[in-house]
Amino acid sequence: MDLNTLDQIREQLRALLADFRDRPFFDLREADPQARLFNGLRERLEPADVALTIRAHSRNSHSFPPALRTSRVHRELKLDGDLKIDIAVLRGEVELTVHQNGPLDIIAPVRGRDLAAVIEVKAAPSRNMWGAFRDDLAKLSSITNAYPNCFGFFVAFDKSLHLGGTASNVKPCLRWLDSLAEDATGLVEAHWLDTLGQPRSRRGRVDL
């Protein structure tokens, strides 16, 4: 496991959560912090790219030069059929599949063994969506259990928090954290803001 890569991801997550605390209305939809995280990782991760091998989806109607490269960071790849990954960080030499309709038409599925880390982003109110937070932890657990060389990150931008001078009778719900038992050897890590607006994290194992 690439510890330097994991530390760089953690740094990005903490920075985004601190910015959410300071500017809670800057990003309005889940796609916004997801895009900012994606762009930040593409700019900062070293090395920025990895060797790429192309496999044909069906008949072999394309040819490729011998030395291909792809970014280490991608959005909305798929694993095991329809299991969508918000952000994937790739490792070493990876294999991707090209469709017969075009030599650049790389399709979504990725091999689990090619994943260094997967990141799930949730920007929603925990007051009524805490179950979806827990579901993302379960998804990460299923991936890391199947591919133990892959690390899973979950980051919550909780819209039930009282930030930016707001006040409300609605309280954030941290019940989703109950499913993540602390374990220094665990392969899933959650990042969130506490009720005082401080970035927090917990590494462990998911027990549903």
N, C-alpha and C positions, 0 to 999 in steps of 0.2 A: 504494500500500500504506500502511495506517494504522500508522505506526511507534509511535505512542503506545499503540495497542491491543496490538501485539506486545510492547512493553515491560511492559505490565500483565500479560499472560499469563506472560511469563518470571518476573516477580516472584512470581506465584502458584505456579508450578512449583517455584521455588527454596524457597519457604516450606514447601510440602508435603514436599519431599524432606528438608529440615532437620528437620521434625517426625517424619518416618519414621525418621530417624537417632536422634532423642531418645526416641521412643515406638514402637518397631518392632512392638509387639503391639496398638497402639491400633486399627488397621484390619486386619481379618482377611481380607477378600475384596476382589477387584478393584473391585467396585461401590462400596466405601466411599471410597477416595481419589478415584474418579471423581466420586462425588456431592459430595464436599467441594470438588473443583476447580470443578465446575459451579456450586455455590452461591456460592463465593467470587467467581467471574467475574460471576455475575448481580448480586451485591451491589456490585461495585467498578467494573465497566466503565462508562465514560461515552462517549456517551450509552447509557442502559440499554435503549432500545428503538428500533425502526426502523419506517418506514411499510410497510404490508402491502397487497398486492393479492391478491384471491382469484380463482382460476380454477376453473371447474367440472370435476369429474372426468369426467362424462358429460353427462346432460341437465341443463339449468340450472333446478333446482327451488328455489333459494334466492335471496334478495336481501339485500344488505348496505349499511350506511351508507357514505358516501363516504370517511370518514377512519378507517382501521383501523391499529392498531399491534400489534407483536409484540415479544417479548424478542429481544435480539441473540444470546442464548446458548440453545442447545437440545441435548438428548441424543438419540442414536439416530435421527438422520435418515438418509435413504438418498440415494445419488447413483448415477446410471447403473444403474438397476435394483435389484440386491440388495446393492450396496456400502454397508455400514453404517458410519456415522461415529460414534465415541464421543461427541465433543462438537464442535458446530459453532458458530462465531461468524459472524454474518451482517453484511452491509454494506448501507448505503444503503437504498433501497426494494427490497423483496423480493417475489417472487411464490410463493405456495403454493397447493396444490390441495385443494379440499374435496370430500368424497364426497357422493353424492346422499342418503345415509341421515340426514344431519343437518347443519344449517348451521354447527355447531362442529366437525365431524368432519374436521379437517385430516389428510391422509395424509402418509406419511413422506417421499416424494421431494422434494428441493430442487434448484434449478438451480445448477450449478457457478459461474456468474457472480455468484451472490448470496452466495458464501462469502468472508469475509475471512480466516478461519483454520479449520483442522481440527486436532483434538487426539486422538491415540490414547494410551490408558492401558494399561499392562501391569503387573500385580502377580503375579509368578510367579518361580520359581527359574530363574535363567539357566543353572544347571548342566545342565539337560536341556531348557529351553524357549528357548534362545537363538535357535533358528530362528524361533520365533513372534515374537520381538522384531524380527528381520530382516524378517519378512513385513509387520509393521506399517510399517516404514520404506519397504518397496516399495509398500505401499498409498498412503502419503502422497506418494511420488514420482509415482505414476501420477496422483493428483489434481492436484498442483501442476504437473506437466508439461502436463496438459490445460487447466488454468486458472491461468495464471501470475500472476494477481492474488490468488491464495490462497496462504497460508503454512501449512506443515505442522509440527506439533509432536508429538514422541514423548516420553513420560516413562515411565521404568522404575522400579518399586518392586521391587528385586531381592531375592527371598526366599532367595537363596543367600549373601547378605552375612552377616558375623558382627557383629551389632549387639546392643545391650542386654546386654552381658556374655556373649553366647553364644560358643561355640567349636565348631569342627567340622573334620573331615577334608575335607569338601566345600568346594570353592573356587568362587567366582563365575566365570562365563565371559563374557568381553567380545568373543567372536568376532563377535557381531552388529554391533559398531561398525566392523568391517573394511569393511562395505558402504557406509559413509557417509564419502566422501572430503571432507576439509575444503575449503571454498570460501566465501569471505565473501559471494559473490553467490548462493549456493545457497538453495533455498526449503524445505528440510527441516532441522529442528533437533532434536537429541536431548538429553535431560536425564536424568541418572542420578547415583547416589552412587558414588564410587570406593571402593577397598578400605579407605581410611582414614575413610570416612563423610563425605567432603566433596562437596557438590553440584558437578557438572561439566556442561558442555554442549559440543556440537559442531554447527556449522552447515555444511552442505555439500550435496553431490549424491550420490544413491544410485546405486551401480554394482554390480549383481549379476552 
